[in-house]
Amino acid sequence: MTPVPPASDTPSRSAAPRSICLLRLSALGDVTHVLPLIRTLRSAWPQVALTWVIGKGEHRLLDGLTGVDFVVYDKKTGIAGMRAVRRELKARLGAAGRFDALLQMQVAARANLLSAFIPARMRVGYDAARSKDLHGLFINTRIPDRPGIHVLDALGSFSEPLGLRQETVSWADMPVPADAFDWAGAQWPDDGRPVLMISPCSSHVRRNWYPDRYAALADHAADAGWRIVLCGGRSELERQTTDAILAAMRHDALDLVGKDTLKQLPALLARAQLLVTPDSGPMHIANVMGTKVLGLHAASNPERSGPYSDRRFCVDRYDDAARRFLGKPASALKWGTKIEFDDVMSLVTVDDAIAAFERRRVDPTHA
C-alpha cells in the first residue's frame, strides 16, 4: 500500500477547519474518553461540522450527543460496510469532497482499513510507539509521543496537530435522557442507604475477578449498612457470574443484570456511591457520571486505563502481576502492556477490596 502523503496547511485557531471526522469504533469506555476532546474542538470552533464514525453498540450509548453527526459501522459487515460508510460520507460532504481533518483514534487493523474509505486532507494518527497493524500507512500526521499518560489524555492530544490543546476535561455532554433517570430511580427506594454496585465482568475474561470474592466484599458492605446492587449485560458469562455471586452471599442483593439498556446504564450507575468492577466499560461510564469506582486491577495498569477522575479507591496489583508473570517490574514494561494471564486476578485479594471499600466508606467527601 502506498503511504498517505503528508498534509499541508495544518489547521489552527486562525484557520478554523470546516469539517472534522473522528474515527473511534470501540469500546464503550474508550468512546466516553472522546467526549472531552469533542468539547475542546467545539469550544475552539463552534461552527465546525463534526462527524463520528463509531461502532454499533457504542452508538447506542452516545446517540443524541449534541453537535455530532454519527455514521455507524457494524464490524460484521466487513468491506461491504466500509464501502457503505464511504458512500454515506460522500453524500454528506457534497461539493467539499473530503474532510479538512480525520482523527484516526484506533490502531486496530479493522479501523485502519476503514480509515482508508474516509476522504480527508489531514489524517491524524498515533505516534510511532503506539502504532500497529500498519497504522502509519493510513495517516500523514502524528500526535506527540508522550508515554506514561492516561488513555483519555492520549485521545485528547489528537487536538494538538490542529493547533489546540485539551486543557480541561468535562463529560457534561453525555446524552442520558430523562426517562433513563426515571427508570433508574424506580429500581430501589431513595431511603438514604449508600449503594455498592457490582458490575462483575469485563469483555476480557482474564480481567475478571471471582464470584466468591465479590460475595465476600458485598457481605462486608452489607454488614456496614450498604445496599448491594448488581448490574451487567445479557451475556451468558455475566448471568452465570451473577448467579454465583448471589449464591455465595449471606445477604440479599438487587439483581439488575440484563435488565437495563445502554441508555439506562449511566443513570443506574449515577445512583451508586461506589461501583466495584474490573477494567471495563461500566468503570468509565460511572466515572463520567460522577460515581466513585473501586477498580480491580492486575491485568491492566490503572494509571493508564483506570477511572480517570479518581483512582484512590482502586486496587492496584499491576506491578505484582508484572513481576510474577513477566519477570520484571511494571516500570520496565512498555506503557500499556496488558498482563492477561490465567489467574492474574488471583493477586487481587478480598482484603485488598475491603481496604479500598473502607477508604471510600470513611472518605469525608462520601455522600
Number of C-alpha atoms within 10 A of each C-alpha: 6 6 11 16 14 11 15 10 8 16 17 15 11 7 12 17 19 15 18 20 26 23 22 21 25 18 16 22 22 21 22 22 25 21 22 23 25 21 20 20 21 16 11 15 16 12 14 17 17 18 20 19 23 23 21 15 17 20 22 15 22 22 16 16 15 11 16 18 16 19 19 19 20 14 15 8 11 12 14 10 16 22 15 16 20 19 14 12 21 18 11 14 14 9 8 11 14 20 23 20 23 26 27 25 22 22 20 14 13 15 22 23 18 22 25 16 17 22 19 21 21 26 26 26 27 25 16 13 11 15 15 14 13 15 22 20 16 22 26 17 23 20 20 15 13 12 14 13 13 20 18 22 20 21 24 26 22 27 19 15 21 21 15 17 16 18 11 10 17 14 19 11 16 20 15 20 13 10 12 18 18 13 14 18 15 10 13 11 8 10 6 9 13 21 19 25 26 28 24 30 27 20 15 12 13 18 27 25 25 19 20 17 19 25 22 19 24 31 21 19 21 20 12 12 12 19 23 21 23 21 25 22 19 13 12 10 15 20 18 11 19 25 14 16 22 20 14 16 20 14 16 14 18 14 16 16 20 15 12 19 15 17 18 20 23 28 24 25 29 21 23 23 21 25 29 26 25 32 27 25 19 27 28 25 26 24 23 25 19 19 22 26 32 29 25 32 27 31 29 24 21 22 17 19 20 26 29 20 14 14 16 14 23 26 22 22 23 25 21 19 28 23 13 13 13 14 11 14 14 18 9 11 13 12 17 18 13 16 20 18 15 12 16 23 23 15 19 22 17 18 12 16 23 18 16 20 25 14 16 20 18 9 11 8 7 12 8
